[in-house]
Amino acid sequence: MSQSASTTRFAPLIAALARPQDVRGLNLTGLHIVMAMRLCALFENAGRDPVPDLAQRYRSVEAACAVHGLVATIKQVWPEPFMVNRPCCLSMTPDEATLATLVRAAAGANRPLFADAIDGFVRADRHNALYESTVHAVALIPAP
């Protein structure tokens, strides 16, 4: 694929990521996952384990471990450090917006949408681990 064709292909995606998205537009599961990423980053910086806090939030140790597992998987497969905003911030980083898309795709069992959201960004051989981890976390987040 030529440089021009590649630039044209990804132009809408880049433009969408450049516009800040608001967490208030997420469904509850997406919001839980994005906020969990933010909390895990805070806890990591403080040298603390986030699982007890997540377990209290979700009222489930299993859900907390699944979400923490998703965070660990993202840290392994993401090609660069995953950028998060502070928990009080309403806007999402491009990484958080991508994660919200992945959560929406996993919740709807839409593997093609999931793959399209990270195609060309996350190596293809890492898609399956990320998909499985996302599906597992989404399935265990308590429904409203």
Backbone bond lengths (Angstrom), bond angles and torsions (degrees), N, CA, C in turn:
res aa  C-N    CA-C-N  psi(-1)  N-CA   C-N-CA  omega(-1)  CA-C   N-CA-C  phi
1 M - - - 1.448 - - 1.526 107.76 -
2 S 1.314 116.86 133.29 1.460 120.87 -178.77 1.523 110.44 -74.76
3 Q 1.328 114.31 163.04 1.471 120.43 179.50 1.523 110.62 -59.75
4 S 1.336 116.78 -41.34 1.466 121.24 -179.00 1.528 111.65 -65.84
5 A 1.331 116.20 -43.67 1.468 120.40 179.75 1.525 110.67 -65.22
6 S 1.333 116.11 -39.50 1.452 120.36 179.04 1.529 110.79 -65.65
7 T 1.322 116.62 -42.75 1.459 121.42 178.87 1.517 110.80 -62.00
8 T 1.327 116.38 -43.40 1.468 121.15 179.81 1.522 110.75 -65.86
9 R 1.319 117.19 -40.99 1.454 121.77 -177.78 1.527 111.94 -62.44
10 F 1.323 117.05 -40.43 1.454 121.31 -175.09 1.533 113.92 -96.36
11 A 1.321 118.08 -0.60 1.472 121.30 -178.05 1.535 112.67 -57.29
12 P 1.343 119.48 -46.85 1.472 118.15 179.17 1.533 113.05 -62.87
13 L 1.335 116.43 -38.20 1.459 120.49 178.87 1.526 110.56 -64.28
14 I 1.305 116.85 -45.05 1.467 121.16 -179.67 1.524 110.15 -63.91
15 A 1.322 116.73 -41.30 1.470 120.27 178.62 1.524 110.93 -63.87
16 A 1.334 117.12 -40.84 1.462 120.85 179.40 1.523 111.01 -65.36
17 L 1.320 117.27 -40.33 1.458 120.87 -179.66 1.532 111.71 -70.45
18 A 1.316 117.18 -26.26 1.462 121.02 179.64 1.530 111.78 -72.86
19 R 1.335 117.16 -24.64 1.472 120.83 177.46 1.519 108.52 -84.43
20 P 1.325 117.49 123.31 1.466 118.17 179.21 1.526 111.14 -63.94
21 Q 1.308 115.51 136.57 1.456 121.43 176.31 1.514 108.78 -105.39
22 D 1.302 116.16 151.70 1.457 122.86 -174.52 1.528 109.78 -102.96
23 V 1.329 117.03 135.21 1.463 120.63 179.97 1.525 111.60 -64.47
24 R 1.331 117.68 -21.44 1.461 120.20 -179.93 1.524 112.11 -68.18
25 G 1.332 117.45 -13.70 1.452 121.12 177.36 1.525 113.59 -88.66
26 L 1.325 117.41 -2.78 1.467 121.43 -178.46 1.519 111.07 -84.31
27 N 1.332 114.83 154.42 1.465 117.80 169.79 1.532 107.05 -74.68
28 L 1.319 116.94 171.15 1.460 120.60 -173.60 1.535 112.49 -62.59
29 T 1.319 117.03 -38.68 1.471 119.63 179.71 1.522 110.45 -65.86
30 G 1.322 117.00 -44.80 1.464 120.91 177.52 1.520 111.77 -59.52
31 L 1.330 115.57 -42.37 1.460 120.26 178.56 1.528 110.81 -63.40
32 H 1.331 116.99 -43.13 1.469 120.34 178.32 1.530 111.02 -58.74
33 I 1.320 116.87 -44.98 1.466 120.03 -177.10 1.530 111.05 -68.13
34 V 1.324 117.57 -44.55 1.465 120.51 179.52 1.531 110.06 -62.57
35 M 1.325 116.94 -44.13 1.463 119.65 179.31 1.528 111.20 -66.64
36 A 1.326 117.36 -34.45 1.466 120.20 177.12 1.528 110.22 -63.28
37 M 1.328 117.27 -39.97 1.468 120.01 177.05 1.525 110.23 -60.81
38 R 1.320 115.97 -42.43 1.465 120.25 179.78 1.526 111.03 -65.15
39 L 1.328 116.06 -44.66 1.465 119.68 179.81 1.526 111.61 -64.99
40 C 1.317 116.59 -40.61 1.470 119.65 179.18 1.526 110.85 -62.55
41 A 1.327 116.95 -37.42 1.465 120.38 177.57 1.534 110.32 -64.31
42 L 1.336 116.61 -43.04 1.467 120.17 177.84 1.525 111.46 -62.34
43 F 1.326 115.66 -45.48 1.463 119.88 -178.62 1.529 110.46 -65.68
44 E 1.327 116.74 -39.17 1.466 119.68 178.80 1.524 110.37 -62.11
45 N 1.326 116.63 -43.53 1.467 120.30 178.60 1.526 111.60 -63.72
46 A 1.323 117.27 -30.53 1.464 121.72 179.56 1.528 112.12 -87.39
47 G 1.338 117.12 -5.04 1.459 120.54 -179.26 1.518 113.55 73.30
48 R 1.350 116.35 29.35 1.469 120.75 -178.46 1.523 110.71 -117.88
49 D 1.326 115.10 156.80 1.461 122.03 177.03 1.535 108.83 -82.68
50 P 1.335 118.76 124.94 1.463 120.72 -178.60 1.528 114.37 -80.55
51 V 1.323 118.40 -14.03 1.467 120.85 -172.98 1.533 112.96 -59.14
52 P 1.341 120.74 -44.68 1.472 118.14 179.27 1.536 113.15 -59.36
53 D 1.327 117.09 -40.87 1.466 119.86 178.86 1.521 110.81 -67.13
54 L 1.337 116.22 -42.95 1.472 119.46 178.57 1.531 110.46 -63.88
55 A 1.326 116.98 -39.52 1.473 120.65 179.44 1.529 110.74 -62.50
56 Q 1.300 116.28 -38.60 1.465 119.61 177.95 1.533 110.07 -67.55
57 R 1.325 117.69 -41.27 1.467 121.42 179.63 1.526 111.98 -63.50
58 Y 1.334 115.77 -43.74 1.473 120.40 -176.20 1.521 112.63 -91.66
59 R 1.334 117.45 -8.02 1.466 122.70 -175.99 1.534 111.17 57.26
60 S 1.338 113.93 34.91 1.464 120.01 -178.02 1.525 109.39 -159.78
61 V 1.315 116.04 120.23 1.463 120.54 175.98 1.528 109.34 -68.12
62 E 1.332 115.87 -38.15 1.465 119.77 -179.77 1.529 111.37 -61.81
63 A 1.332 117.74 -43.92 1.465 121.33 177.76 1.526 110.49 -63.97
64 A 1.332 116.28 -42.27 1.466 120.11 179.37 1.527 111.04 -61.51
65 C 1.317 116.72 -42.91 1.473 120.36 179.00 1.528 111.31 -66.46
66 A 1.319 117.09 -37.11 1.472 120.53 178.44 1.523 110.74 -65.82
67 V 1.320 116.73 -43.03 1.465 120.38 178.70 1.524 110.31 -66.96
68 H 1.326 116.72 -41.89 1.461 119.54 177.36 1.534 110.42 -64.12
69 G 1.330 116.66 -35.88 1.463 120.59 175.24 1.521 111.77 -63.68
70 L 1.336 116.84 -39.00 1.465 120.51 176.16 1.526 110.15 -62.60
71 V 1.317 116.53 -43.45 1.469 120.38 178.15 1.525 110.11 -59.24
72 A 1.322 116.82 -44.41 1.471 120.79 179.63 1.528 110.77 -63.82
73 T 1.327 116.91 -40.67 1.468 120.35 178.42 1.518 110.80 -63.93
74 I 1.319 116.60 -44.11 1.470 120.19 178.54 1.520 110.32 -59.63
75 K 1.316 116.83 -43.09 1.462 119.59 179.30 1.527 111.65 -62.12
76 Q 1.336 117.03 -30.73 1.467 120.69 179.49 1.518 112.47 -78.43
77 V 1.323 117.71 -41.11 1.464 119.78 -170.65 1.524 114.36 -96.02
78 W 1.336 117.61 -21.45 1.464 120.11 -177.66 1.518 107.94 -67.59
79 P 1.326 117.93 135.90 1.468 119.87 -173.76 1.529 114.86 -73.83
80 E 1.301 117.27 -9.42 1.467 121.74 179.13 1.524 107.31 -148.26
81 P 1.332 118.30 169.39 1.470 118.10 178.23 1.532 111.30 -56.27
82 F 1.321 116.28 133.97 1.465 122.64 -179.83 1.520 107.45 -74.82
83 M 1.313 116.77 122.21 1.466 121.73 -176.85 1.524 110.77 -93.26
84 V 1.333 115.74 129.44 1.462 121.24 177.90 1.527 109.19 -125.85
85 N 1.321 115.07 154.80 1.454 121.19 171.75 1.517 109.00 -91.44
86 R 1.317 116.13 172.25 1.460 121.08 174.85 1.525 109.23 -66.44
87 P 1.325 117.64 152.96 1.469 119.42 -179.73 1.534 114.03 -57.96
88 C 1.324 118.01 -27.16 1.466 120.58 -178.08 1.528 112.97 -82.46
89 C 1.323 117.76 -9.41 1.461 121.93 -175.86 1.535 110.55 -80.87
90 L 1.321 116.25 133.29 1.461 120.58 -179.19 1.521 113.01 -83.02
91 S 1.328 117.47 -25.00 1.466 119.18 -179.67 1.526 109.91 -85.91
92 M 1.328 114.68 152.40 1.464 120.77 -179.91 1.524 110.13 -105.21
93 T 1.314 115.68 148.17 1.458 120.55 171.63 1.534 107.98 -73.23
94 P 1.322 118.31 163.88 1.466 119.08 174.72 1.534 112.75 -56.84
95 D 1.337 117.58 -35.82 1.465 120.11 177.72 1.527 110.61 -65.27
96 E 1.318 117.04 -42.62 1.467 120.50 178.81 1.526 110.91 -65.81
97 A 1.328 116.94 -38.42 1.466 120.25 178.10 1.530 110.36 -64.39
98 T 1.323 116.67 -39.14 1.464 120.50 176.60 1.523 109.90 -64.96
99 L 1.323 116.98 -43.36 1.465 120.80 177.85 1.526 110.77 -60.03
100 A 1.319 117.45 -41.26 1.467 120.75 178.70 1.529 110.36 -61.15
101 T 1.319 117.33 -38.86 1.466 121.21 176.43 1.527 110.30 -64.98
102 L 1.324 116.78 -41.46 1.463 120.79 179.04 1.525 111.00 -63.51
103 V 1.316 116.65 -40.29 1.472 121.10 179.04 1.523 109.93 -64.76
104 R 1.325 116.44 -43.99 1.470 120.67 178.93 1.531 110.66 -61.41
105 A 1.331 116.44 -42.30 1.462 120.80 179.45 1.527 111.00 -66.78
106 A 1.327 116.90 -42.89 1.466 120.60 -179.75 1.526 110.90 -65.85
107 A 1.329 116.82 -40.14 1.458 120.37 179.47 1.522 111.54 -63.86
108 G 1.323 116.62 -31.90 1.461 121.04 178.92 1.514 113.26 -94.34
109 A 1.333 117.29 7.71 1.471 122.89 -177.67 1.529 110.76 52.90
110 N 1.331 116.10 39.00 1.460 122.33 -178.25 1.525 109.06 -103.27
111 R 1.315 114.83 82.10 1.465 120.12 -177.39 1.535 112.78 -63.63
112 P 1.341 120.01 -37.92 1.470 118.59 177.36 1.527 112.84 -61.59
113 L 1.330 118.30 -40.90 1.465 120.84 177.00 1.522 110.25 -63.68
114 F 1.312 116.27 -41.09 1.464 121.81 178.34 1.531 109.50 -58.87
115 A 1.315 116.64 -50.41 1.463 121.10 -178.74 1.526 111.49 -63.91
116 D 1.333 116.80 -40.86 1.468 120.37 179.91 1.528 111.45 -62.95
117 A 1.316 117.17 -35.25 1.470 121.15 -177.52 1.522 112.68 -65.45
118 I 1.325 117.02 -27.30 1.465 119.80 -177.30 1.527 113.15 -119.54
119 D 1.329 116.84 3.59 1.461 121.55 179.42 1.526 110.03 -60.49
120 G 1.320 116.31 127.70 1.451 121.58 -179.81 1.520 113.31 85.11
121 F 1.326 116.63 -4.63 1.463 120.99 179.64 1.522 110.12 -113.10
122 V 1.317 115.92 -57.74 1.464 121.44 175.54 1.529 106.76 -95.91
123 R 1.326 116.14 134.64 1.469 119.73 -179.22 1.517 110.63 -55.52
124 A 1.315 116.10 140.26 1.466 122.35 -175.97 1.529 112.22 -58.85
125 D 1.323 118.30 -34.17 1.463 120.06 -179.77 1.533 112.87 -71.41
126 R 1.323 117.07 -6.47 1.459 121.40 178.64 1.530 112.58 -104.59
127 H 1.318 117.28 -6.94 1.469 121.30 -177.77 1.524 112.18 -60.04
128 N 1.319 117.87 -43.46 1.457 120.76 -175.09 1.531 112.04 -62.54
129 A 1.325 117.53 -45.27 1.469 120.45 179.23 1.528 110.78 -61.93
130 L 1.313 116.36 -40.89 1.460 120.18 179.46 1.522 111.19 -68.41
131 Y 1.325 116.75 -40.58 1.460 120.36 179.04 1.532 110.58 -63.27
132 E 1.321 116.75 -49.18 1.467 120.81 -178.44 1.527 111.34 -61.10
133 S 1.312 116.97 -42.26 1.452 121.04 179.55 1.529 111.41 -66.21
134 T 1.331 116.79 -38.65 1.466 121.02 178.85 1.526 110.55 -67.64
135 V 1.325 117.14 -45.15 1.467 121.05 178.57 1.530 110.29 -59.59
136 H 1.325 116.37 -43.31 1.467 120.58 -179.34 1.531 111.04 -61.93
137 A 1.326 116.59 -47.02 1.484 120.29 -179.72 1.530 110.49 -64.70
138 V 1.308 117.29 -44.94 1.473 121.23 -178.74 1.531 110.30 -61.76
139 A 1.323 116.32 -39.17 1.472 119.82 -178.03 1.525 112.09 -66.58
140 L 1.315 117.26 -26.99 1.468 119.59 -175.68 1.519 114.56 -98.48
141 I 1.327 117.67 -8.08 1.475 119.92 176.45 1.534 106.99 -67.93
142 P 1.312 117.68 128.60 1.472 119.67 -178.99 1.525 112.32 -59.94
143 A 1.302 116.23 135.26 1.470 121.31 178.57 1.525 108.90 -73.78
144 P 1.346 115.96 149.92 1.474 119.31 -179.61 1.517 112.10 -66.56
